[in-house]
Amino acid sequence: MTGDGAAASCYILERQFSTQLDWTTFFVYNRRDHIRLLLTELFFDAEDSDRVESTRGDHVDDHETSDLWVIEGGRLIGHVDLRPLIDVPDVFDPENDEGRIDWSAFDAAVPADLRGPLLGRGEELRLPAVDQDFAAATSDLPTLYPGRRLGYGMNLWMNGELSDEPAAYFTDPDPS
């Protein structure tokens, strides 16, 4: 852990929503397995079946983006568009009544380990070159930085406000 978030490494799962209200959730964690657990819960295994159906509906209707940003030393080193890897159940297609996430493709695209000090609980992520790193990206990160910083865990960006208060309906994949 860095102690202050400086030059930290982490994964950022960014999900932008364009529905009646535009908002973005950022899940900032330091292990690939954390992201795997989040995706599984979001699309398949949440206790609240209405939440799962809503997540799947946004995915099918193209109301959301699902991007994974790989950060090492405070710099963007990789990006994975997760949408093509997520196949949600289709009630109209009996061949696809369960859905799945292509974990083989996920593992091939996402490094298993990050180099450098890892961002940890209670720390804020510094992105010193956010405008340069995300110039060609569809991300809300350049809108946040440098004035605001993401913290480790779940962050919600809505109406110009950033909250790091985790939603009660998400299970933290890193409860330490």
Phi and psi in degrees as a GROMACS rama.xvg file:
@    title "Ramachandran Plot"
@    xaxis  label "Phi"
@    yaxis  label "Psi"
@TYPE xy
-84.4228  -26.6264  THR-2
89.6925  -27.6458  GLY-3
-142.514  2.38387  ASP-4
85.2465  -6.32939  GLY-5
-67.4458  133.944  ALA-6
51.3761  37.5056  ALA-7
-84.5088  162.105  ALA-8
-117.33  142.422  SER-9
-169.779  173.528  CYS-10
-109.415  139.416  TYR-11
-121.329  114.733  ILE-12
-91.7593  111.927  LEU-13
-108.98  123.873  GLU-14
-122.505  109.611  ARG-15
-94.9784  139.405  GLN-16
-121.787  131.443  PHE-17
-122.945  90.272  SER-18
-127.478  -135.827  THR-19
-66.8086  -23.7873  GLN-20
-136.121  132.294  LEU-21
-87.4094  131.099  ASP-22
-156.304  163.501  TRP-23
-137.909  137.081  THR-24
-109.74  140.495  THR-25
-121.608  126.257  PHE-26
-111.317  115.762  PHE-27
-114.652  110.644  VAL-28
-139.649  165.033  TYR-29
-108.872  7.00274  ASN-30
-133.1  141.38  ARG-31
-59.3563  -36.3722  ARG-32
-61.9303  -30.9413  ASP-33
-61.045  -43.1028  HIS-34
-67.2361  -41.0785  ILE-35
-58.3026  -45.2503  ARG-36
-62.4816  -42.3454  LEU-37
-61.3239  -48.563  LEU-38
-61.8065  -41.2143  LEU-39
-61.7818  -45.0794  THR-40
-66.3291  -45.9455  GLU-41
-57.8377  -44.5022  LEU-42
-100.068  -14.8535  PHE-43
-140.333  -39.8591  PHE-44
-117.992  17.5019  ASP-45
-67.405  147.142  ALA-46
-62.7029  -32.3893  GLU-47
-91.2105  103.289  ASP-48
-63.9135  -28.2809  SER-49
-65.1388  -36.2638  ASP-50
-63.443  -44.8751  ARG-51
-61.7195  -46.696  VAL-52
-61.7005  -39.3929  GLU-53
-64.6862  -44.2139  SER-54
-61.3936  -45.1289  THR-55
-64.5824  -41.559  ARG-56
-61.6559  -43.9667  GLY-57
-61.2307  -38.3094  ASP-58
-65.951  -47.6226  HIS-59
-67.3952  -39.4856  VAL-60
-84.6448  8.10312  ASP-61
57.8068  35.5554  ASP-62
-93.5069  1.63526  HIS-63
-143.357  157.985  GLU-64
-112.395  154.303  THR-65
-137.091  98.2389  SER-66
-117.036  140.326  ASP-67
-113.208  120.853  LEU-68
-104.418  130.781  TRP-69
-104.334  119.58  VAL-70
-114.808  129.05  ILE-71
-129.763  128.477  GLU-72
59.1702  32.7098  GLY-73
78.207  6.37254  GLY-74
-121.798  145.143  ARG-75
-70.9465  123.594  LEU-76
-118.721  -8.68838  ILE-77
-165.612  156.011  GLY-78
-142.947  138.725  HIS-79
-131.842  122.16  VAL-80
-78.3927  111.501  ASP-81
-81.0899  -16.2258  LEU-82
-54.237  -46.6003  ARG-83
-65.5915  -18.3144  PRO-84
-87.205  -12.041  LEU-85
-106.848  117.198  ILE-86
-115.037  104.258  ASP-87
-86.5405  156.72  VAL-88
-59.6012  147.212  PRO-89
-120.548  113.901  ASP-90
-65.0061  -17.8393  VAL-91
-96.7974  -0.593015  PHE-92
-124.761  101.747  ASP-93
-62.798  -19.5818  PRO-94
-76.383  -18.414  GLU-95
-129.225  64.2624  ASN-96
-97.6929  1.07234  ASP-97
-117.77  -35.3869  GLU-98
73.9906  171.106  GLY-99
-170.548  165.813  ARG-100
-112.641  132.885  ILE-101
-78.0889  86.8929  ASP-102
-68.1597  -28.3979  TRP-103
-64.0122  -45.8416  SER-104
-66.5452  -39.2699  ALA-105
-59.0469  -50.8917  PHE-106
-63.9796  -33.382  ASP-107
-70.3825  -31.4709  ALA-108
-91.956  -23.8224  ALA-109
-112.068  121.051  VAL-110
-59.6298  138.657  PRO-111
-69.6581  -31.8946  ALA-112
-132.639  150.736  ASP-113
-105.854  147.999  LEU-114
-89.4407  153.131  ARG-115
84.3004  178.559  GLY-116
-62.8677  137.169  PRO-117
-90.0885  141.549  LEU-118
-64.3531  141.2  LEU-119
-129.812  173.377  GLY-120
-54.6891  136.015  ARG-121
85.1091  -2.90584  GLY-122
-103.615  152.662  GLU-123
-105.586  141.772  GLU-124
-83.7269  128.807  LEU-125
-100.3  131.646  ARG-126
-124.778  85.0565  LEU-127
-65.4989  -22.3092  PRO-128
-121.294  39.5109  ALA-129
-58.3522  -42.2078  VAL-130
-64.2756  -41.4873  ASP-131
-70.1496  -47.8667  GLN-132
-65.1269  -34.5788  ASP-133
-109.972  19.9028  PHE-134
-57.9093  -38.8155  ALA-135
-100.323  9.56214  ALA-136
-99.8274  153.244  ALA-137
-95.5864  92.4822  THR-138
-147.701  150.262  SER-139
-87.5333  -2.46285  ASP-140
-58.9654  -44.366  LEU-141
-63.0061  -23.4961  PRO-142
-71.6436  -34.5125  THR-143
-77.6057  -47.2084  LEU-144
-87.1366  148.469  TYR-145
-90.6532  -5.33896  PRO-146
-66.6981  -30.0247  GLY-147
-128.947  156.697  ARG-148
-132.907  142.537  ARG-149
-73.8523  142.808  LEU-150
-103.57  163.687  GLY-151
-62.0333  133.249  TYR-152
108.888  -148.742  GLY-153
-92.947  135.824  MET-154
-131.415  142.124  ASN-155
-122.268  128.226  LEU-156
-113.93  115.124  TRP-157
-152.42  135.428  MET-158
54.0226  38.3181  ASN-159
76.0611  8.33557  GLY-160
-117.321  140.132  GLU-161
-111.071  126.772  LEU-162
-121.89  136.504  SER-163
-106.315  15.8596  ASP-164
-77.1599  112.395  GLU-165
-66.071  141.894  PRO-166
-69.003  136.719  ALA-167
-63.4201  -23.969  ALA-168
-86.1942  -0.432747  TYR-169
-102.526  137.611  PHE-170
-88.5261  124.69  THR-171
-69.2493  119.734  ASP-172
-73.1874  -8.58818  PRO-173
-132.156  74.9583  ASP-174
-74.5348  3.95498  PRO-175
